[in-house]
Amino acid sequence: MKLIIQEEKGEDPLQILNKVTEIGIDEVGRGSVFGPVFSAAIVLTEKNKLILNKLGVNDSKKLTPKKRKKFFPKIIALSSDSCIGQSSVREIDKFGIRYATELSMIRAVKKLRYKPSELIIDGPLSLRLWGGNQRNIISGDSKFTSIAAASIIAKVMRDSLMERLERKYPGYFISKNKGYGTKQHFLSLKENGLTNLHRKSFLSKLNLI
């Protein structure tokens, strides 16, 4: 989101950079067969975008888990606002993954302190539940720092949940596969059956249930 700022007398370029903001949104877990989908909304000033760029913030998929965890506190510290939203397995099975993903995004946006005038969203699909301005950017997490930052925050938060759920649901290697449909995960499903956090709508399409 780029706001048109009226330059005031006496303002230096640094003050201007601190006024211009961008709000990026990204999701994680959309293609998983286990667990909720997470979204993050991140608000960054132009100044802090430059700082995160210099640090090497990029699409979370291009970073190692170690680097994502390293960037996490820096993004939180440098963001003007940062919020997480999620949508449950029950909602995914009931409404479908696209609508459930939109719910998680809207929940993140509604937690922001101020209503944004424009959202920058990763991917080609519009956020139908949002009545304001938005831009959809294909591969946005590689093009916009705010989206890249959102992808990292969402990924670290969801991965942390998956690691905790490993203790509750042993035998599915959740901390390793993060809920995605790996060969090992599918084999464990045949051996152990479904849990209440497996997405039945996904697994039925794959003829696994």
Sequence and secondary structure as in RCSB ss.txt:
>XXXX:A:sequence
MKLIIQEEKGEDPLQILNKVTEIGIDEVGRGSVFGPVFSAAIVLTEKNKLILNKLGVNDSKKLTPKKRKKFFPKI
IALSSDSCIGQSSVREIDKFGIRYATELSMIRAVKKLRYKPSELIIDGPLSLRLWGGNQRNIISGDSKFTSIAAA
SIIAKVMRDSLMERLERKYPGYFISKNKGYGTKQHFLSLKENGLTNLHRKSFLSKLNLI
>XXXX:A:secstr
        TT  HHHHHHH EEEEEEEE TT SBS EEEEEEEEEHHHHHHHHHHT   GGGS HHHHHHHHHHH
HHH SEEEEEEE HHHHHHH HHHHHHHHHHHHHHTSSS  SEEEEESSS  TT  SEEEEETTGGGT HHHHHH
HHHHHHHHHHHHHHHHHHSTTS HHHHTT   HHHHHHHHHH   TTB HHHHHHTT  
